[in-house]
């Protein structure tokens, strides 16, 4: 995958019944509204069965970015959509585990070092 600039963004890949949203760059107070709009835009009919949020290309995330993830999770649950986190590593993984935020998300998460079973 080509290197992304430090600018925040989201790439979305739609598969049969699920969606992969790859976040990258700095997700902060300035960029989280745009990321929020894209994530919440995924929660429209027909509702996906699974949304995987890949955080492996995140260089920074602040409380507004975390609030965006939690808001997307809340909306996903109202539509019976499972939401998983993928690509967690180092400080972000530890922070989400210690804060209890990781336990809010359904299914499983994968650390970057863990092998994948599916092709995106």
FENRACOR-V154694 format. One record per residue. PHI is phi in degrees with one decimal (none if undefined). Layout:
{{PHI} {PHI}}
This chain:
{{none} {-65.4} {-68.5} {-94.4} {-68.2} {-68.6} {-61.6} {-77.5} {-172.8} {-147.9} {-107.1} {-118.8} {-123.0} {-101.8} {-114.2} {-48.6} {-121.1} {-144.4} {-131.7} {-114.7} {-112.3} {-100.2} {-87.5} {-147.9} {82.9} {-93.9} {-99.0} {-138.7} {-56.2} {-79.9} {-98.9} {-63.1} {-60.2} {-67.7} {-62.3} {-58.6} {-58.0} {-67.0} {-63.4} {-68.7} {-65.8} {-75.0} {-95.1} {-121.1} {-60.8} {-73.7} {-66.5} {-69.8} {-76.1} {-142.7} {-122.0} {-104.5} {-106.4} {-90.5} {-107.7} {-66.9} {-103.1} {-76.0} {-98.3} {-163.8} {-142.3} {-109.2} {-62.6} {-68.8} {-66.8} {-65.2} {-61.5} {-62.7} {-61.9} {-67.7} {-63.5} {-62.1} {-61.9} {-60.2} {-67.7} {-58.7} {-62.6} {-66.1} {-107.2} {58.3} {-99.5} {-81.0} {-123.2} {-121.5} {-101.7} {-137.3} {78.9} {-72.3} {-152.9} {43.9} {-63.1} {-64.1} {-60.4} {-61.2} {-61.3} {-65.1} {-69.7} {-65.0} {-74.2} {87.9} {-65.2} {-58.8} {-69.5} {-72.9} {-82.4} {-72.1} {67.8} {-121.4} {-116.2} {-123.9} {-77.9} {-55.3} {-78.5} {-84.6} {-69.9} {-104.2} {-104.2} {-127.2} {-100.0} {-101.1}}
